[in-house]
C-alpha cells in the first residue's frame, strides 16, 4: 500500500516538475538568447546548432528537476514511513 501511495504522489510531482522545468527553460532561454521561445526545429532563420543547444539545455533542466523532486519525494517518504520507497 505504501508503494502505491508513493507512486501516486510521484506521478503528481512529475507533472508539477514538468511544468516547473518548462518555466525554468523559458526564462533561462530568454536570459541566455534574448528570445521568448527556444527553437524546436531548424529553419532557414535558425541555425541547426542553436536548435541542438536549446534541446540540450531543455533536457538538462528537465533531468535536474526530475532528479531533485524524485529524491525529495523518496526522502520525505522515508521520514514519514521509516522505509525507503524501493525497499
C-alpha positions in Angstrom: 0.0 0.0 0.0 2.9 2.3 0.8 4.4 1.8 -2.7 1.0 2.6 -4.3 0.7 5.8 -2.4 4.3 6.8 -3.2 3.7 6.1 -6.9 0.6 8.3 -6.9 2.5 11.2 -5.2 5.4 10.6 -7.5 3.1 10.9 -10.6 1.7 14.2 -9.3 5.2 15.5 -8.6 6.3 14.6 -12.1 3.5 16.6 -13.6 4.4 19.6 -11.3 8.1 19.1 -12.2 7.4 19.2 -15.9 5.6 22.5 -15.5 8.3 23.9 -13.3 11.0 22.8 -15.7 9.1 24.4 -18.6 9.1 27.7 -16.8 12.8 27.5 -16.0 13.7 26.6 -19.6 11.6 29.5 -20.9 13.1 32.1 -18.5 16.6 30.7 -19.0 16.4 30.8 -22.7 15.1 34.3 -22.6 18.0 35.4 -20.5 20.6 33.5 -22.5 19.4 34.1 -26.0 17.1 37.0 -25.7 14.3 35.1 -27.4 10.9 34.3 -25.9 10.8 30.7 -27.1 13.6 28.2 -27.6 13.7 26.9 -31.2 12.2 23.5 -31.8 13.0 22.8 -35.4 15.8 24.2 -37.6 14.5 26.7 -40.1 16.4 28.9 -42.5 16.4 31.6 -39.9 17.6 29.3 -37.1 20.9 27.5 -37.2 20.9 23.8 -36.5 23.5 24.4 -33.8 21.1 26.7 -32.0 18.4 24.0 -32.0 20.8 21.4 -30.6 21.9 23.8 -27.8 18.3 24.6 -27.0 17.4 20.8 -26.8 20.4 20.1 -24.6 19.5 22.9 -22.3 15.9 21.8 -22.1 16.9 18.2 -21.5 19.4 19.1 -18.7 16.8 21.3 -16.9 14.1 18.6 -17.1 16.6 15.9 -15.8 17.8 18.0 -12.9 14.2 19.0 -11.8 13.1 15.4 -12.1 16.0 14.1 -10.1 15.6 16.7 -7.4 11.8 16.1 -7.0 12.3 12.3 -7.0 15.0 12.4 -4.4 13.0 14.8 -2.2 9.9 12.6 -2.5 11.8 9.5 -1.5 13.4 11.2 1.5 10.0 12.5 2.6 8.5 9.0 2.2 11.3 7.6 4.3 10.7 10.2 7.1 7.0 9.5 7.1 7.1 5.7 6.9 10.5 4.8 8.1 11.4 2.9 5.0 12.9 3.9 1.6 10.2 3.6 -1.2 12.1 0.9 -3.1 12.8 -1.3 -0.1 
